[in-house]
Amino acid sequence: MRPWMLEAPRVKLPESAVQAFERAWSEHDLTALPDGVPRWLFLEWLAGRGLLLHGSPHTSLTELVPRDHDYAQPDDFSNTIGVYATSDALWAMMYAFRSPNVAQQSDMALRQWEDGQWSPMRYFYSVAPLASEVTDARTLLQPGAVYVLSRSGFRQSPAYEHGGLGLVLEAHWVNPKPVRPLMIVPVYPADFPLPVRLHDAARVKALSYSAPWGFPWLEPETPT
């Protein structure tokens, strides 16, 4: 595990929270969610039931449509035109929080093949500000929404050999057709349990082309 990688906190949900999640999902009623339980735990519970998640700063979409966009990713799957979704709650939330003040975002949610098995999910989350004076990455985040989707029509990214990280499996799914959400879950930056980094957009963009397997292209540490 690289020093810059993060793992989600391990949380043991009480039975009362699980029952509340079941009620909120079956009735599509978010008021049934228990107070004090972060939304990411509910989303992770949904993902564990075989549902997919799509994060967006747009909170009232009725249909998700494929986008023709140059993702400039080194693996073929990540450049597919389609509706993207994930089977991981925290990764979906990263996309929900992106505000107009973010110039560029670098993020990751994947497992590494280690000692004959897949590792726990590992994360990276960094945003580049439009304004150079920003010193706290969380000030760039805004509330958003996570759209809950059926897996029907989606296919998962296959495991592949990453030039910098070895054999990896991303929580990455794509559907070439429009998708209608089953549920919309508002999410808030205060619910996100991991640190958020800052980076320089121009530097990372240039390195993503010149050294595509060098993710996350961290700044060199200054000797003390």
C-alpha positions in Angstrom: 0.0 0.0 0.0 1.5 3.3 -1.0 1.8 6.1 1.6 -0.7 8.3 -0.3 -3.4 5.7 -0.4 -6.3 5.7 2.1 -8.8 3.1 3.3 -12.3 3.7 4.6 -12.9 3.6 8.4 -14.2 0.3 9.6 -17.7 0.8 11.1 -19.9 -1.9 12.7 -23.4 -0.8 12.2 -26.0 -1.5 14.9 -28.9 -3.6 13.9 -31.2 -0.6 14.4 -29.3 1.3 11.7 -29.5 -1.6 9.3 -33.3 -1.8 9.8 -33.5 1.9 9.2 -31.5 1.5 6.0 -33.9 -1.3 4.8 -36.9 0.9 5.5 -35.4 4.0 3.8 -34.6 1.9 0.7 -37.8 -0.1 0.5 -39.9 3.0 1.0 -37.5 5.4 -0.8 -37.9 7.6 2.2 -34.6 9.3 3.4 -36.3 10.6 6.5 -36.1 7.0 7.8 -32.3 7.2 8.0 -31.1 7.4 11.6 -29.7 10.6 13.0 -25.9 10.7 13.4 -25.2 8.0 10.9 -23.2 9.4 7.9 -24.8 9.1 4.5 -21.8 7.2 3.1 -22.6 4.2 5.3 -26.1 4.1 3.8 -24.7 4.3 0.3 -22.1 1.6 1.0 -25.0 -0.6 2.3 -26.8 0.0 -1.0 -23.7 -0.9 -3.0 -23.5 -4.1 -0.9 -26.9 -5.1 -2.1 -25.7 -5.0 -5.7 -26.7 -1.4 -6.6 -24.5 1.1 -8.4 -23.9 4.7 -7.6 -23.3 7.8 -9.7 -22.2 11.0 -8.0 -23.0 14.5 -9.4 -23.1 18.1 -8.3 -26.5 18.3 -10.1 -29.1 17.2 -7.6 -32.3 16.8 -9.7 -31.5 14.8 -12.8 -34.2 12.4 -14.0 -32.0 10.6 -16.5 -28.3 10.1 -16.9 -27.0 10.2 -20.4 -23.7 9.1 -22.0 -21.1 11.8 -22.4 -18.6 12.1 -25.3 -15.6 13.3 -23.3 -11.8 13.0 -23.6 -11.0 11.3 -20.3 -7.3 11.0 -21.3 -6.9 7.8 -19.2 -4.2 5.2 -19.8 -6.6 2.2 -19.7 -9.1 1.7 -22.6 -12.1 1.1 -20.3 -11.9 4.5 -18.7 -12.2 6.2 -22.1 -15.5 4.5 -23.0 -18.4 6.7 -23.9 -21.2 6.0 -21.6 -22.9 6.6 -18.2 -20.3 5.8 -15.5 -21.1 4.5 -12.1 -19.3 2.8 -9.2 -19.9 0.1 -6.7 -18.2 2.2 -4.0 -19.9 4.9 -2.0 -16.9 7.1 -1.3 -15.9 7.2 -4.9 -19.4 8.3 -5.9 -19.3 11.0 -3.3 -16.1 12.5 -4.7 -17.9 13.3 -7.9 -20.9 14.7 -6.1 -18.9 17.2 -4.2 -17.2 18.9 -7.2 -17.9 22.6 -7.1 -17.5 25.3 -9.9 -14.4 26.4 -7.9 -12.6 23.2 -8.8 -10.4 23.4 -11.9 -9.4 19.7 -11.9 -9.9 16.6 -9.8 -7.8 13.5 -9.3 -9.4 10.5 -7.6 -9.1 6.8 -7.2 -11.0 3.8 -5.8 -9.3 0.4 -6.5 -8.1 -2.8 -5.1 -4.6 -4.1 -5.6 -3.7 -7.8 -6.1 -1.5 -8.7 -3.1 -0.4 -12.0 -1.7 -2.9 -13.9 -3.9 -6.0 -11.8 -3.1 -7.5 -8.4 -3.6 -6.7 -5.8 -1.1 -9.4 -3.6 0.7 -10.6 -0.7 -1.4 -8.0 2.1 -1.5 -8.6 5.7 -2.2 -7.1 9.0 -3.3 -8.9 12.3 -3.6 -7.4 15.7 -4.6 -8.8 18.8 -6.1 -7.2 21.7 -7.8 -8.5 25.2 -7.1 -9.2 27.9 -9.7 -7.9 30.4 -7.2 -4.3 30.0 -6.1 -4.9 31.3 -2.6 -6.9 28.3 -1.5 -5.2 26.4 1.4 -8.0 24.1 2.6 -9.3 21.6 0.0 -12.6 21.1 1.8 -13.6 24.7 1.1 -13.8 23.7 -2.6 -16.4 21.0 -1.9 -20.2 21.5 -2.2 -23.2 19.4 -1.4 -24.3 17.1 -4.2 -26.3 14.0 -5.0 -25.6 10.3 -5.4 -27.9 8.6 -7.9 -28.8 4.9 -7.1 -28.9 2.7 -10.2 -29.6 -0.8 -11.2 -26.7 -2.8 -12.6 -28.8 -3.8 -15.6 -26.9 -2.7 -18.8 -23.7 -1.9 -17.0 -20.4 -3.8 -17.3 -17.5 -3.6 -14.9 -14.0 -2.6 -15.6 -11.9 -5.7 -15.9 -8.8 -6.1 -13.8 -5.7 -4.7 -15.6 -2.0 -4.2 -15.1 -1.4 -0.6 -14.0 2.1 0.6 -15.0 2.6 2.1 -11.5 0.5 0.0 -9.2 0.5 -3.6 -10.5 -2.6 -5.6 -11.1 -5.6 -3.5 -10.0 -9.4 -3.8 -10.0 -11.4 -0.5 -10.1 -14.9 -0.1 -8.7 -15.8 1.3 -12.2 -18.8 0.4 -14.3 -20.2 1.8 -17.6 -23.5 1.7 -19.5 -23.5 2.9 -23.1 -27.2 3.8 -22.9 -29.2 6.4 -20.8 -30.1 5.4 -17.3 -32.9 6.4 -15.1 -32.1 6.5 -11.4 -34.0 4.5 -8.8 -33.3 6.9 -6.0 -31.5 10.2 -5.3 -29.5 10.6 -2.1 -28.3 14.1 -1.1 -24.7 14.1 0.3 -22.7 16.6 2.2 -18.9 17.2 2.5 -19.2 16.9 6.3 -20.1 13.3 5.8 -17.0 12.4 3.9 -14.6 10.5 6.2 -11.3 10.8 4.3 -8.8 13.7 4.0 -8.9 15.7 0.8 -5.7 17.0 -0.9 -4.9 20.0 -3.1 -2.8 20.0 -6.3 -1.9 22.2 -9.2 -4.1 21.5 -12.2 -1.6 22.5 -14.9 1.2 20.3 -13.4 -1.0 17.3 -13.0 -2.5 17.6 -16.5 0.9 17.8 -18.1 2.2 14.8 -16.1 -0.9 12.8 -16.9 0.1 13.0 -20.6 3.9 12.7 -20.2 3.8 10.0 -17.5 0.3 8.4 -17.6 1.1 5.6 -15.1 2.5 8.1 -12.6 -0.8 8.7 -10.8 -1.3 10.7 -8.5 1.7 12.9 -9.6 2.4 14.2 -6.1 4.6 17.2 -5.6 8.2 16.2 -4.6 8.7 16.6 -0.8 11.0 19.4 0.2 14.0 18.2 2.3 14.0 19.5 5.9 
